[in-house]
Amino acid sequence: MGFPETFKALSDPVRREILVMLKDGEMSAGEIGKRFDMTGATISYHLSQLKKAGLITENKYKNFIYYEINISVFEEVMLWFSQFGGKEK
């Protein structure tokens, strides 16, 4: 995981919406897919891009895969952004 993958993943509005959905807790791919008018394959693609960027993790339970936010990546990005803020001249 690096910043290029993270920012590429965040550049897509569908992936940003998935992250907003996951901020309240883990969800299955099916639960996520119900909120969008797109195929399961397309949802799987977006989830794989988020996972590749390290923004989400997956947990398998019985026949389901649950996704949740990986907070540490967001903390790393926020720390990087914080170096640009608020210095008065």
C-alpha positions in Angstrom: 0.0 0.0 0.0 1.2 3.5 -0.9 -0.3 6.9 -1.5 -0.7 6.4 -5.3 -2.9 3.4 -4.7 -4.8 5.1 -1.9 -5.5 8.3 -3.9 -6.5 6.2 -7.0 -9.0 4.3 -4.9 -10.4 7.4 -3.4 -10.7 9.1 -6.8 -13.9 7.1 -7.6 -17.2 8.3 -6.2 -18.6 4.8 -5.8 -15.6 3.7 -3.7 -15.9 6.9 -1.6 -19.6 6.0 -1.0 -18.7 2.5 0.0 -16.3 3.9 2.6 -19.0 6.2 4.0 -21.2 3.2 4.3 -18.6 1.2 6.1 -17.8 3.9 8.6 -20.7 2.7 10.8 -19.4 -0.9 10.8 -18.7 -4.0 8.7 -21.0 -5.0 5.9 -21.2 -7.9 3.5 -20.7 -7.5 -0.2 -24.4 -8.3 -0.7 -25.4 -5.6 1.7 -23.2 -3.1 0.0 -24.4 -4.1 -3.5 -28.0 -3.6 -2.6 -27.4 0.1 -2.2 -26.1 0.5 -5.8 -27.7 0.0 -9.2 -24.8 -2.1 -10.6 -23.8 -5.7 -11.1 -22.2 -7.8 -8.4 -19.1 -8.0 -10.5 -18.8 -4.2 -10.5 -19.2 -4.1 -6.8 -16.5 -6.8 -6.4 -14.2 -4.7 -8.6 -14.7 -1.6 -6.4 -14.2 -3.7 -3.2 -11.0 -5.2 -4.6 -9.6 -1.8 -5.5 -10.3 -0.6 -2.0 -8.7 -3.7 -0.5 -5.7 -3.4 -2.8 -5.2 0.2 -1.5 -5.4 -1.1 2.1 -8.5 1.1 2.8 -10.7 -1.9 3.8 -10.1 -5.4 5.1 -12.2 -8.5 4.7 -13.3 -11.1 7.2 -14.8 -14.4 6.2 -17.6 -15.8 8.4 -19.4 -19.0 7.2 -20.4 -18.3 3.6 -20.1 -14.5 3.8 -17.3 -12.0 3.4 -17.6 -8.9 5.6 -15.7 -5.7 4.8 -14.6 -3.0 7.2 -12.5 0.2 7.1 -8.8 0.0 7.8 -8.5 3.0 10.0 -4.7 3.0 10.1 -4.5 3.9 6.4 -6.8 6.9 7.0 -4.7 8.0 9.9 -1.5 7.8 7.8 -3.1 10.0 5.1 -4.4 12.5 7.6 -1.0 12.7 9.2 0.5 13.4 5.8 -2.1 16.1 5.0 -1.6 17.7 8.4 1.8 19.0 7.4 0.2 21.5 5.1 -2.3 23.1 7.5 -2.7 26.2 9.4 0.6 28.1 9.6 0.1 31.8 9.6 2.6 34.2 8.1 
